[in-house]
Amino acid sequence: MGMYIGGMYWSLSYILLAAAFIFTIAAQRKVSTQYARYASVRCRSGISGQQAARIILDSHGLNSVPIGMTRGRLTDHYDPRKDSLSLSPEVYGDSSISSVAVAAHECGHAMQEAEGYALLRIRDFIAVPVSFISHAAIPLMIIGIIVINAGMYTEGNLVFNIGIYAFIAVVIFHLVTLPVEINASRRAIGELVQNNIIYEEEVGGAESVLRAAAMTYVAALAMAVSNLIRLLLIRGNN
């Protein structure tokens, strides 16, 4: 399937992929811009990211969850395997709106884990196998095409289809991840206000940071879906 544009024949699948790629770049730029903007705005409470995380966790009886520092920028994460929260240096020690928003978001994941939030459990359960499968998908499809071109259509299509199923698994992973992240951000805003870490006039800034971060997950889903559509169109031609 394709369309004629400016004297060049472009596959519709590549147009979709290009659009998803542009969206991904825009989302990454947006989160960097919003984070930098509110990283320069100190929250009135003067509470740091680490302090905010400790307050939120303790208020939910999660006193045993340690808060450590990890290397890098925006590498903040909650590890359900170790039941620990790691914050990047600027988030850990800074008292900006960006810092407390990011820290609170990661606390949202700890709260999800403690409550047995179903979608988080599903995501954590499939994360490792999907990571392995995703790396095998492209090689499988390349092998499938080679086998098809060699005249072994049945065997080649079988291998190619296995690669497509692998990409479907990746799409499912991103479909599950998106609501998990949105839920964690919603929890974060409520906790920041309820624990007097930020004031009402600062909520808009925290929401802007977390909305921008959520767009990166939307972009990841869009990229995965675009890749799947492209592969299905290729499959239809074989």
C-alpha atoms as a printed R data frame, in Angstrom:
    type eleno elety resid chain resno      x       y      z
1   ATOM     1    CA   MET     A     1  0.000   0.000  0.000
2   ATOM     2    CA   GLY     A     2  1.429   3.364 -0.829
3   ATOM     3    CA   MET     A     3  0.849   6.887 -2.094
4   ATOM     4    CA   TYR     A     4  2.570   9.158 -4.616
5   ATOM     5    CA   ILE     A     5  4.159  12.236 -3.027
6   ATOM     6    CA   GLY     A     6  6.315  14.799 -4.795
7   ATOM     7    CA   GLY     A     7  7.444  12.402 -7.504
8   ATOM     8    CA   MET     A     8  8.481   9.751 -5.001
9   ATOM     9    CA   TYR     A     9  6.627   6.605 -4.037
10  ATOM    10    CA   TRP     A    10  6.474   6.410 -0.273
11  ATOM    11    CA   SER     A    11  5.094   3.442  1.570
12  ATOM    12    CA   LEU     A    12  2.292   4.328  3.924
13  ATOM    13    CA   SER     A    13  4.032   2.227  6.559
14  ATOM    14    CA   TYR     A    14  7.126   4.423  6.434
15  ATOM    15    CA   ILE     A    15  5.027   7.578  6.683
16  ATOM    16    CA   LEU     A    16  3.420   6.232  9.850
17  ATOM    17    CA   LEU     A    17  6.813   5.290 11.244
18  ATOM    18    CA   ALA     A    18  8.258   8.714 10.423
19  ATOM    19    CA   ALA     A    19  5.302  10.416 12.135
20  ATOM    20    CA   ALA     A    20  5.772   8.284 15.251
21  ATOM    21    CA   PHE     A    21  9.511   9.058 15.257
22  ATOM    22    CA   ILE     A    22  8.865  12.810 15.036
23  ATOM    23    CA   PHE     A    23  6.320  12.519 17.848
24  ATOM    24    CA   THR     A    24  8.887  10.674 19.960
25  ATOM    25    CA   ILE     A    25 11.508  13.382 19.443
26  ATOM    26    CA   ALA     A    26  8.942  16.083 20.243
27  ATOM    27    CA   ALA     A    27  7.884  14.268 23.424
28  ATOM    28    CA   GLN     A    28 11.473  13.895 24.595
29  ATOM    29    CA   ARG     A    29 12.121  17.571 23.926
30  ATOM    30    CA   LYS     A    30  8.945  18.511 25.778
31  ATOM    31    CA   VAL     A    31  9.868  16.588 28.921
32  ATOM    32    CA   SER     A    32 13.375  18.071 28.905
33  ATOM    33    CA   THR     A    33 12.004  21.577 28.453
34  ATOM    34    CA   GLN     A    34  9.341  21.288 31.152
35  ATOM    35    CA   TYR     A    35 11.703  19.617 33.583
36  ATOM    36    CA   ALA     A    36 14.343  22.321 33.068
37  ATOM    37    CA   ARG     A    37 11.733  25.068 33.408
38  ATOM    38    CA   TYR     A    38 10.464  23.910 36.787
39  ATOM    39    CA   ALA     A    39 13.854  22.702 37.973
40  ATOM    40    CA   SER     A    40 14.669  26.384 38.335
41  ATOM    41    CA   VAL     A    41 11.570  27.039 40.454
42  ATOM    42    CA   ARG     A    42 12.083  26.253 44.134
43  ATOM    43    CA   CYS     A    43  8.976  24.937 45.869
44  ATOM    44    CA   ARG     A    44  7.846  27.149 48.722
45  ATOM    45    CA   SER     A    45  8.095  24.374 51.285
46  ATOM    46    CA   GLY     A    46 11.824  24.006 50.620
47  ATOM    47    CA   ILE     A    47 11.465  20.225 50.729
48  ATOM    48    CA   SER     A    48 13.920  18.231 48.603
49  ATOM    49    CA   GLY     A    49 13.042  15.308 46.359
50  ATOM    50    CA   GLN     A    50 14.458  12.840 48.873
51  ATOM    51    CA   GLN     A    51 12.551  14.438 51.734
52  ATOM    52    CA   ALA     A    52  9.346  14.494 49.704
53  ATOM    53    CA   ALA     A    53  9.722  10.819 48.871
54  ATOM    54    CA   ARG     A    54 10.338   9.936 52.521
55  ATOM    55    CA   ILE     A    55  7.283  11.884 53.663
56  ATOM    56    CA   ILE     A    56  5.025  10.259 51.081
57  ATOM    57    CA   LEU     A    57  6.295   6.723 51.670
58  ATOM    58    CA   ASP     A    58  6.075   7.039 55.447
59  ATOM    59    CA   SER     A    59  2.534   8.402 55.227
60  ATOM    60    CA   HIS     A    60  1.538   5.105 53.612
61  ATOM    61    CA   GLY     A    61  3.389   2.906 56.059
62  ATOM    62    CA   LEU     A    62  6.226   2.228 53.617
63  ATOM    63    CA   ASN     A    63  8.923   3.161 56.125
64  ATOM    64    CA   SER     A    64 11.022   0.154 55.127
65  ATOM    65    CA   VAL     A    65 11.411   1.288 51.502
66  ATOM    66    CA   PRO     A    66 14.927   2.782 51.228
67  ATOM    67    CA   ILE     A    67 15.629   5.854 49.134
68  ATOM    68    CA   GLY     A    68 18.994   5.856 47.422
69  ATOM    69    CA   MET     A    69 20.803   7.907 44.814
70  ATOM    70    CA   THR     A    70 21.522   6.651 41.310
71  ATOM    71    CA   ARG     A    71 23.755   8.026 38.592
72  ATOM    72    CA   GLY     A    72 22.597   9.959 35.552
73  ATOM    73    CA   ARG     A    73 19.912  12.484 34.726
74  ATOM    74    CA   LEU     A    74 16.232  11.535 34.960
75  ATOM    75    CA   THR     A    75 17.198   7.971 35.844
76  ATOM    76    CA   ASP     A    76 14.787   7.941 38.779
77  ATOM    77    CA   HIS     A    77 12.958   4.659 39.298
78  ATOM    78    CA   TYR     A    78 11.284   2.316 41.749
79  ATOM    79    CA   ASP     A    79 12.599  -1.259 41.754
80  ATOM    80    CA   PRO     A    80  9.859  -3.707 42.818
81  ATOM    81    CA   ARG     A    81 12.368  -6.565 43.047
82  ATOM    82    CA   LYS     A    82 14.380  -4.799 45.741
83  ATOM    83    CA   ASP     A    83 11.447  -2.729 46.982
84  ATOM    84    CA   SER     A    84 13.651   0.353 46.805
85  ATOM    85    CA   LEU     A    85 13.451   3.812 45.303
86  ATOM    86    CA   SER     A    86 16.383   5.429 43.484
87  ATOM    87    CA   LEU     A    87 16.585   9.123 42.638
88  ATOM    88    CA   SER     A    88 19.002  10.934 40.341
89  ATOM    89    CA   PRO     A    89 21.335  13.420 42.098
90  ATOM    90    CA   GLU     A    90 19.469  16.570 41.059
91  ATOM    91    CA   VAL     A    91 16.115  15.117 42.109
92  ATOM    92    CA   TYR     A    92 17.471  13.655 45.353
93  ATOM    93    CA   GLY     A    93 18.926  16.846 46.786
94  ATOM    94    CA   ASP     A    94 17.071  19.633 45.013
95  ATOM    95    CA   SER     A    95 13.925  21.330 46.292
96  ATOM    96    CA   SER     A    96 12.509  22.380 42.935
97  ATOM    97    CA   ILE     A    97  8.997  21.678 41.726
98  ATOM    98    CA   SER     A    98 10.449  19.298 39.123
99  ATOM    99    CA   SER     A    99 12.382  17.361 41.753
100 ATOM   100    CA   VAL     A   100  9.488  16.788 44.131
101 ATOM   101    CA   ALA     A   101  7.155  15.939 41.228
102 ATOM   102    CA   VAL     A   102  9.497  13.258 39.883
103 ATOM   103    CA   ALA     A   103 10.178  11.871 43.362
104 ATOM   104    CA   ALA     A   104  6.447  11.714 44.117
105 ATOM   105    CA   HIS     A   105  5.809   9.926 40.825
106 ATOM   106    CA   GLU     A   106  8.243   7.159 41.773
107 ATOM   107    CA   CYS     A   107  6.552   6.923 45.165
108 ATOM   108    CA   GLY     A   108  3.355   6.355 43.219
109 ATOM   109    CA   HIS     A   109  4.875   3.135 41.880
110 ATOM   110    CA   ALA     A   110  5.844   2.042 45.391
111 ATOM   111    CA   MET     A   111  2.255   2.654 46.482
112 ATOM   112    CA   GLN     A   112  0.986   0.647 43.506
113 ATOM   113    CA   GLU     A   113  3.237  -2.241 44.466
114 ATOM   114    CA   ALA     A   114  2.119  -2.145 48.091
115 ATOM   115    CA   GLU     A   115 -1.536  -2.166 47.045
116 ATOM   116    CA   GLY     A   116 -1.075  -4.946 44.505
117 ATOM   117    CA   TYR     A   117 -2.087  -2.678 41.610
118 ATOM   118    CA   ALA     A   118 -3.020  -5.176 38.900
119 ATOM   119    CA   LEU     A   119 -1.567  -3.412 35.860
120 ATOM   120    CA   LEU     A   120  1.776  -2.881 37.604
121 ATOM   121    CA   ARG     A   121  1.925  -6.576 38.461
122 ATOM   122    CA   ILE     A   122  1.183  -7.470 34.843
123 ATOM   123    CA   ARG     A   123  3.841  -5.076 33.544
124 ATOM   124    CA   ASP     A   124  6.474  -6.374 35.946
125 ATOM   125    CA   PHE     A   125  5.584  -9.971 35.080
126 ATOM   126    CA   ILE     A   126  5.974  -9.531 31.324
127 ATOM   127    CA   ALA     A   127  8.839  -6.994 31.346
128 ATOM   128    CA   VAL     A   128 11.746  -9.477 31.223
129 ATOM   129    CA   PRO     A   129 10.315 -11.888 28.618
130 ATOM   130    CA   VAL     A   130  9.146  -8.984 26.427
131 ATOM   131    CA   SER     A   131 12.627  -7.447 26.592
132 ATOM   132    CA   PHE     A   132 14.113 -10.722 25.369
133 ATOM   133    CA   ILE     A   133 11.431 -11.228 22.719
134 ATOM   134    CA   SER     A   134 11.771  -7.694 21.365
135 ATOM   135    CA   HIS     A   135 15.467  -8.256 20.609
136 ATOM   136    CA   ALA     A   136 14.665 -11.460 18.738
137 ATOM   137    CA   ALA     A   137 11.809 -10.005 16.647
138 ATOM   138    CA   ILE     A   138 13.801  -8.247 13.909
139 ATOM   139    CA   PRO     A   139 16.295 -11.111 13.340
140 ATOM   140    CA   LEU     A   140 13.386 -13.561 13.083
141 ATOM   141    CA   MET     A   141 11.633 -11.472 10.451
142 ATOM   142    CA   ILE     A   142 14.831 -10.962  8.448
143 ATOM   143    CA   ILE     A   143 15.402 -14.718  8.492
144 ATOM   144    CA   GLY     A   144 11.780 -15.220  7.472
145 ATOM   145    CA   ILE     A   145 12.156 -12.922  4.448
146 ATOM   146    CA   ILE     A   146 15.387 -14.655  3.403
147 ATOM   147    CA   VAL     A   147 13.722 -18.056  3.622
148 ATOM   148    CA   ILE     A   148 10.694 -16.803  1.650
149 ATOM   149    CA   ASN     A   149 12.949 -15.392 -1.070
150 ATOM   150    CA   ALA     A   150 14.679 -18.759 -1.200
151 ATOM   151    CA   GLY     A   151 11.360 -20.267 -2.222
152 ATOM   152    CA   MET     A   152 10.420 -21.898  1.073
153 ATOM   153    CA   TYR     A   153  7.218 -19.929  1.574
154 ATOM   154    CA   THR     A   154  5.628 -21.988  4.343
155 ATOM   155    CA   GLU     A   155  8.728 -22.091  6.529
156 ATOM   156    CA   GLY     A   156  9.584 -18.445  5.860
157 ATOM   157    CA   ASN     A   157  6.090 -17.217  6.658
158 ATOM   158    CA   LEU     A   158  6.122 -19.217  9.891
159 ATOM   159    CA   VAL     A   159  9.353 -17.590 11.059
160 ATOM   160    CA   PHE     A   160  8.162 -14.131  9.958
161 ATOM   161    CA   ASN     A   161  4.881 -14.599 11.825
162 ATOM   162    CA   ILE     A   162  6.730 -15.485 15.027
163 ATOM   163    CA   GLY     A   163  8.554 -12.160 14.687
164 ATOM   164    CA   ILE     A   164  5.229 -10.355 14.306
165 ATOM   165    CA   TYR     A   165  3.874 -12.034 17.442
166 ATOM   166    CA   ALA     A   166  6.961 -10.760 19.246
167 ATOM   167    CA   PHE     A   167  6.133  -7.207 18.173
168 ATOM   168    CA   ILE     A   168  2.542  -7.686 19.315
169 ATOM   169    CA   ALA     A   169  3.949  -8.561 22.746
170 ATOM   170    CA   VAL     A   170  5.903  -5.282 22.718
171 ATOM   171    CA   VAL     A   171  2.741  -3.320 21.885
172 ATOM   172    CA   ILE     A   172  0.895  -5.046 24.738
173 ATOM   173    CA   PHE     A   173  3.726  -4.109 27.115
174 ATOM   174    CA   HIS     A   174  3.433  -0.433 26.158
175 ATOM   175    CA   LEU     A   175 -0.369  -0.583 26.371
176 ATOM   176    CA   VAL     A   176 -0.064  -1.793 29.961
177 ATOM   177    CA   THR     A   177  2.739   0.625 30.862
178 ATOM   178    CA   LEU     A   178  0.884   3.798 29.848
179 ATOM   179    CA   PRO     A   179 -1.974   3.589 32.400
180 ATOM   180    CA   VAL     A   180  0.514   2.500 35.088
181 ATOM   181    CA   GLU     A   181  2.516   5.691 34.560
182 ATOM   182    CA   ILE     A   182 -0.558   7.923 34.363
183 ATOM   183    CA   ASN     A   183 -1.895   6.436 37.598
184 ATOM   184    CA   ALA     A   184  1.445   7.014 39.353
185 ATOM   185    CA   SER     A   185  1.399  10.671 38.271
186 ATOM   186    CA   ARG     A   186 -2.146  11.163 39.524
187 ATOM   187    CA   ARG     A   187 -1.166   9.709 42.871
188 ATOM   188    CA   ALA     A   188  1.903  11.959 42.926
189 ATOM   189    CA   ILE     A   189 -0.051  15.215 42.606
190 ATOM   190    CA   GLY     A   190 -2.480  14.196 45.329
191 ATOM   191    CA   GLU     A   191  0.314  13.220 47.689
192 ATOM   192    CA   LEU     A   192  2.271  16.421 47.074
193 ATOM   193    CA   VAL     A   193 -0.739  18.552 47.981
194 ATOM   194    CA   GLN     A   194 -2.007  16.393 50.840
195 ATOM   195    CA   ASN     A   195  1.401  16.357 52.530
196 ATOM   196    CA   ASN     A   196  1.922  20.122 52.041
197 ATOM   197    CA   ILE     A   197  4.992  19.544 49.899
198 ATOM   198    CA   ILE     A   198  3.647  21.932 47.286
199 ATOM   199    CA   TYR     A   199  0.942  24.579 47.495
200 ATOM   200    CA   GLU     A   200 -2.073  25.020 45.242
201 ATOM   201    CA   GLU     A   201 -0.355  27.646 43.083
202 ATOM   202    CA   GLU     A   202  2.491  25.200 42.432
203 ATOM   203    CA   VAL     A   203  0.289  22.310 41.311
204 ATOM   204    CA   GLY     A   204  0.196  23.515 37.698
205 ATOM   205    CA   GLY     A   205  3.978  23.311 37.418
206 ATOM   206    CA   ALA     A   206  4.136  19.800 38.873
207 ATOM   207    CA   GLU     A   207  1.347  18.662 36.553
208 ATOM   208    CA   SER     A   208  3.164  20.118 33.537
209 ATOM   209    CA   VAL     A   209  6.309  18.134 34.362
210 ATOM   210    CA   LEU     A   210  4.409  14.875 34.827
211 ATOM   211    CA   ARG     A   211  2.195  15.374 31.753
212 ATOM   212    CA   ALA     A   212  5.295  15.906 29.629
213 ATOM   213    CA   ALA     A   213  6.825  12.724 31.064
214 ATOM   214    CA   ALA     A   214  3.632  10.793 30.280
215 ATOM   215    CA   MET     A   215  3.870  11.864 26.637
216 ATOM   216    CA   THR     A   216  7.099   9.895 26.274
217 ATOM   217    CA   TYR     A   217  5.132   6.732 27.094
218 ATOM   218    CA   VAL     A   218  2.456   7.688 24.582
219 ATOM   219    CA   ALA     A   219  5.221   8.161 22.011
220 ATOM   220    CA   ALA     A   220  6.717   4.754 22.831
221 ATOM   221    CA   LEU     A   221  3.315   3.153 22.277
222 ATOM   222    CA   ALA     A   222  2.850   5.042 18.998
223 ATOM   223    CA   MET     A   223  6.259   3.883 17.770
224 ATOM   224    CA   ALA     A   224  5.513   0.267 18.690
225 ATOM   225    CA   VAL     A   225  2.127   0.353 16.936
226 ATOM   226    CA   SER     A   226  3.635   2.004 13.828
227 ATOM   227    CA   ASN     A   227  6.319  -0.667 13.634
228 ATOM   228    CA   LEU     A   228  3.693  -3.385 13.957
229 ATOM   229    CA   ILE     A   229  1.552  -1.865 11.184
230 ATOM   230    CA   ARG     A   230  4.597  -1.589  8.943
231 ATOM   231    CA   LEU     A   231  5.459  -5.237  9.504
232 ATOM   232    CA   LEU     A   232  1.883  -6.359  8.889
233 ATOM   233    CA   LEU     A   233  1.897  -4.481  5.582
234 ATOM   234    CA   ILE     A   234  5.177  -6.163  4.639
235 ATOM   235    CA   ARG     A   235  3.669  -9.503  5.650
236 ATOM   236    CA   GLY     A   236  0.714  -8.824  3.381
237 ATOM   237    CA   ASN     A   237  3.045  -8.546  0.403
238 ATOM   238    CA   ASN     A   238  4.655 -11.944  1.015
